[in-house]
Amino acid sequence: MWDQNLIEKYNVSGPRYTSYPTALSFDKDIKRILLIDKMMTSASRSLSLYFHIPFCAHLCYYCACNKIVTKQQSKADEYLELLEEEVRLKSLILNDTNRVTQLHFGGGTPTFLTVNQFKKLFAIIEQYFTLDTSGDHDFSVEIDPRQVSSEHIDLLVSKGINRISIGVQDFDLTVQKAIHRVQTFEQITELMQLLRRKQINSINFDLIYGLPYQSLNNFNLTLDKVIALKPDRVSVFNYAHLPERFAPQRRIDSDTLPDAKLKLELLELATRRLLEAGYEHIGMDHFAKPSDPLVTAKLQGRLQRNFQGYTTHAETALIGFGCSAISDINDAFVQNHTDMNLYKNSILNGQLPIAKGYIKTQDDIIRHQIIMQLICNLNLDISAIEACYGICFKDYFANEVLLLQPMIDDGILNINLTSSSYTLSVSASGRQIIRCICMVFDKHLPQRTAYSKVI
């Protein structure tokens, strides 16, 4: 249910909660030895590996990712040598854990790598880790439809890649020119046909609302094309225009951007159209077909969330490689240097390229569990939280209970209390502003001004 008044009331700045605490709480002064000790994991736990490929051949004006725009393919060769050494160093402290059930290549543009460079990267990974494709594995890669070949896809499929994410953003040519990312509907269609022929059965489209020159009419036409192509998942992201932080965005004329009212209307349109087309609303701005594993996980209460977004593999220890990559392991976050020169110097000096990190307290762990339950399941089992952590919820979260009351009064939340259970559930009108509900339990929110609007 779309309630415009409630959405406008609660549309404040806030985190996306791919972690708790969020990256803004990471500490650059924390002792490296403490983080390295936390990264030593048990041999029984499977791994999720993330590789950040920062290179892009083209500059997209809307982009806020950590990236290097270049046409020089040799830069990737040098980067792969650094990655190989980082993989070797981290493999030494993982206590013989090497079974990988989730693998993701992000960027930048992973398909900036040539086929031979990708072969080298896989050879590095396979030297130190075992890619387990025997069961419910999730191996994914983000691709730029302007920079991918059939040979790329053949290699990726042969290595177990079973999910592809395509940055569509918008199909309207005027919008594409304004954001410096021109890619035709025909290109995407041909790519989709290729992926289906290669037995890629999970394809995700990324869309962005709030881009220059977007209107209800042209975005509706984009949605027509998206629905016709039948991707398995669709993410509809909010464009946050922050030119003071991200230099490429200064090339976008702010006068061409939709106003706040139109942005909400664009999101409402996308939500309605995708639901009418048979997609399930996973949470926030993510949608999936009913047969998708994310939907199954949500129905079974197994849906989780990490730096890759909604996932069915969050029980794994996440190890990040490359410039700016983040690891999430043993109640600690460890982030690599975001500056390429600092990253390179650390590796060449035989050191892990750690820039900062965070070790969770018991309070963080409790709040993380609450936030993840809310953002993934739209439900909080308070009785289970009390039993698991030995707390009295209304005493431990006395201030939070007071802050929740206006949301209960607005019909966003419902309290369900019986003789056997005590739960808090999010109503249909609260789904779009779930991040605001989570923010009530966020003890690190003085930094909220650094975030974009929740919608």
N, C-alpha and C positions, 0 to 999 in steps of 0.2 A: 504494500500500500504506500503510495507516494503522498506525503503530507508536506506541501510547499512551506507552510508557515513554520512547522517544526524544524524543517531542514534549514530555513533561513535563520531561525533562532539559535540553532546549535552549530552553525557552520563557522567554526573557529579554526585557528591553526593548531595542528597536532600531528603526532607521529603516525606512521603506517604500521608500526609494531611488527616488523619482520624480526625484531629481537626485543627483549626487555632485560635490562635497560637498553636504550637505543644507543647508536654509535656516538651521539653527542656527549654521552657520559663516560666514554673511554678516556683513560688517563695516560698521558704521555710520560709521566714521571714514575709509573709503577715499575717495580724491579723486574727486569727481564727474566731473572732466574725463577721468579714465582710463576710467570706465565709459561715458561718452558716446562717447569715441573707439572703444571696443570695439563699440558699437552700430552703427557705420557699417559696413554690409555691402555686398557686391558685388552688382551688378545681376543676376547670373546665378542667384542663389539664391532659391528660392521661400520664401514666408513662411507661418507659422502664427500666427494672431491669437487672443488670448484677451481677452475682455471680462468684467470682474467687475461683476456687478450686485448690490449688497450688500443690497437691500431685501427684507424679508419682511413679509407682512401678519399672519403668525401666528408665535409663538415655539414652536419644537420644543425640548423640554427636553434632548434628547441632543446637540444641535448644538454643534460646536466651530468653525464657520465664521466668517469675518469678515462680520458682518451688521448691519443696522439694522432693527429691528422698528418698523413704522409703518403707519398707514392713510392717510397724507397722500400722495396721488399727485403733488402739486406738488414734493415732494422729488426725484422722479425727473426732472422737467423741469429743475431746477437742476443735477442730476448730469449730464444729457446735455449741457448747455452746457460743463461742465468736461471731459467726455470729448471733446467736439469739439475743444477747444483742445489737449488732450493728443495727440490724433491728429494735429492739424496740426503741433505741435512735433516729434513723433517722425518724421513723414513727411519733415521737412526734413533729418534726419540719416541717412536710410536709403539715401542714394546712389542714388536712382531705383529702388530695388527696391520693387515694389508688387504682384507677382503672388501671390495668396493661394490655396493649395491646401488649407489646413486652417484651420477657424474654429470657435471654441467659446465659448459663452456660459454662464458659471457664476455661482454666487452663494453666499449669498443665494438669491433666487428670480428668475431672468430673466423669467419670465412675470408678475412683478409689474408690468412695463411694460405699458401699454395697447397696443392694436394701433397706434394713431397714434404713440405713443412709440417703438415698435419700428420703425415706418416711418422715423421721424427718425433713429434709430440706424443703420439700413441706409443711409440717404442720406448720413450722415457717412462711413461706411466706404467707400461707393462713390465718394465725391468724391476720396478720396486713394489708394484701392487698387482693384485689379482682382480681383474674385472669380472665380476660374477653375473653372468647373464642366464643362470640356470633357473631363476625364479622370478619374483616380482621386481625386476630391476627397473630403474628410471634413469636412462642416459639421454641427455638433451643438449641441444646447441641452439644458440641464437644465430639466425642467418639474415644477411642482407640480400634481398632478391636481385639486386643489381650486381652482386659480387659472389655468385655461387655457380658451380658447374655441375653437370651430371657426374663427372669424375669425383667431385667433392662428395656428392650424395652416396655414390657407390662405396667410397671409402668409409664414410660415417656409418652406413648401414652394416658394412662388414665388421665393424668394431662394436656393434651392439646398440648404436644410437637408435632409440625408438620414439623420441619426441623432438619435434622441431618447433621453434618459435620464430614467427615472421613479424618484423616491424612494418605493419601496414600503415598505421597512423591515420590516413585519410586518403580516399581515392580522388578527391576533387583536385583538378590540375592547378587552379588558382591557389588553393591552400598549399599544395605541394611546392609550388614555385616560391611561395612566401617563406617556407621553412627549409628550402634548399634540399628537398628530397623528392625528386620526380621519379616515379615508378608507375608504370601503367597497369591497368586492370588486366590487360593481356599478359603482361609479365607474371603477375601473381597467379593468374589462371594456369599458365603453362607450368609454373613451379609446383602448384598444387597437383596437377596431373602427374608430373614427374614423381613427386613424393608418394602419391598413392600407388603408382606403378612399382615403386621400390618398397612397398609394404610398410611405409611409415603410417601408423594407425593413430597417431596422436599429434595433431597439428594445432598450434596456438596462434591466434592473431592478436597483436597488440594494436589497439586504437587509442587515440588521444582526443579528448574534447577540450575546447578552450583555445584552439589554435587560430591564427589569424585568418580572417575572411570566412570562418565557419558560420553557417546559418542552419536553421532547422531544415530548410529545403535541401541544401547540398549534403548535409550530414545524413539526412534520411536516404538520399541516393547512395551514399557510401554504405549505409546499413543494408540496403537492398542487395548490393554486390557482395557484402560479407556473408549475408544469409544464403545467397545463391551458391557460394563457394563451400559452405558447410564445414568450416573448421570445427575441430572437436572442443576447443576452448577459445574463449574470447575474453581479453582483459581490456577494460575501458578506463584509461588513466586520465587523471586531471593534469592539464598543463599548468605548471606553476611558473609564472613569468617573474624571474628574479635576476634581471640583467646586472644588478650590482654584484651578484655572486658568480654568475656564469657568463663569461664574456661573449660567447656565440649568440646569446639571446639579445644582445644589444643591436643585432642586425634585424630584429623584428620590430616593426613599427607598432608601438603599443596602441595607437589609435585604431588599428585593424583588428584588435582582439575583441572577442565577445565580452559584453559586460557580465556582471555577476548573475543577473537574472537569466540571461540567455545561456550561460554556462550550465545552470541548474536545469534549464529546459532541454539542453542537449543531452545531459545525463539521463533525465527522465525519459526522453525519446529512446535512447539506446537501451535502457532497462526494459521499457515496455516492448520494443520491437524484438529483443532477444528472448524475452519470456514468451511472447506470442509465437516465436519460431520454435519453441520447444526446449530452449536451454533452461537449465536449473541455475538459480542464483546461489553460487557457492558462498559468497560473502563479500562485503565491500564492493569492489568493482570487477569481480571475477565471475564468469559464467561458464558452464560446461554442459555437454550433452548428457542425458540421463544415464547412458551406458559408461560414462567416464569414471575411472577409478576415484577421482576426487569426490564425485557424488556418492559413490558407494562408501567411501571413508567417512563422509559427513553423516550419512544415515546411520553408520555403525559407531559414531562417536570417536573415530580414529583420525579425523582430519587434524593436521598440525600446520604450523607456519614457521618459516625460517627465512633466511636471506634470499632464497629463491622464490619466496611467496608461499602460497598454499601448497602443501605437499603431503604425501603419504609415507614419507621416509624420514621424518624429523627425529626418530629414535636413534638415527645414526649419528656418529661423531663427524662434524663438518670440518674439513681441513681445506683452507684456502691457499692458493698459490698464485703468485704474480703480484704486480704492482697494485696496491690498495685492497687486496683480497683479505677477507675476514674469516677466521676460524672460530668455531663455537664448539667447545669440548670441555667436558668435566667442569661444568659451571663456570667457565671462563671464556671471555672473548679476547682474541688476539688479532690485531690488524697490522698488515704490512704497510710499509711506507707508501704514500700516495704519490710522492715525487719520484720520478724514474731515476734520477741521479743518486738519490739517497738509497733507493732500492738496489741499484747496481753496485754502489760502493759497499754496502753491507755484504752482499753475496761475494764480491771479489775479495773481501777481507775474511771470508769463511764464517760469517755470522748470519744467523737468521735475520731477515729484514724486518724486524719488529719495530713498529713506530709507537704503538700504544696498546692498551688493553684494559680489561676490567675483570675482576674476580667477584662473582655474585655472593652476596650475604644470604643468610637464611631468609631474611625479609624479602630480598629480591626474588628468591626462588618461589616463595609463596605468591608474591604478586605476579610473577611470570606465569605461574599456573592459572591464576584467575584470569589474567588478560587473554591467555591463549584459549581457555575454555569459552570465554565470551566471544572472541573474534572468530573462532572456528565453529563453535557449536551453537552460538546465540543462546547459551544457557549456562548457568553457573550452579553446580551442585555444592551448595554451601555445607551440607552435612558431610560430604566426602572431604571437603577441604578441612573442616574441623577435625575429622577423624585422622586424616593423614598427617597433619602438622600439630595436633594437640593444642589447638587454640579455640577460643570462643569468638566466633566471627563478629558478633555485634560489639564485643569489647575491643578486640584487636583493631577493628576497622570502624571505630566509633565515629570518627570524623567523616569517613567515606560514606557511612550509612546516612548521615545527615545530607551530604551532597547528592546522594541518589534520590532523595525524597522528591525534589522537583521533577525529576525524570519519571518517577512513578506517578506523580500527579498529572503529568502530561501524557500518560499512557504509553510511554516508550518502554517501560519496564513493568513486569508483573512479579509479585512475590507469591510463591506457592508454598504454603506451610501445611503439612499434614502430620499425623502421628509418627510417620516413618521417614519423612524427608523434608528438606528445607532447601528450596531452589529459587533462583532468580532467572527469569526468562525474558528475552528481548522480543517485543511485539513486532508485528509486521511494519509498523510505522517507525520503528527504531533501527531497522536493518541498515538504512543508508547512513546513519550517524553512529554506527557501532564504535567507531574510534573515539567519539566523545565519551561514551560509556566507559571504555577502557581507560581513558585519561583520568577518571576519578581515582583509579587505583595506582596511578603512576606517581611515584614519590620523587621523580627527577624532573618534574615539569617546569621548573623555572626557565629551562631553555626552550620553552614552547615557541617563542618568537622566531626561532630558527627554522621552523617547519612551515610547510604550505598549508592552505586551508584543507579541511578534511574532505570537502566535496568541491 
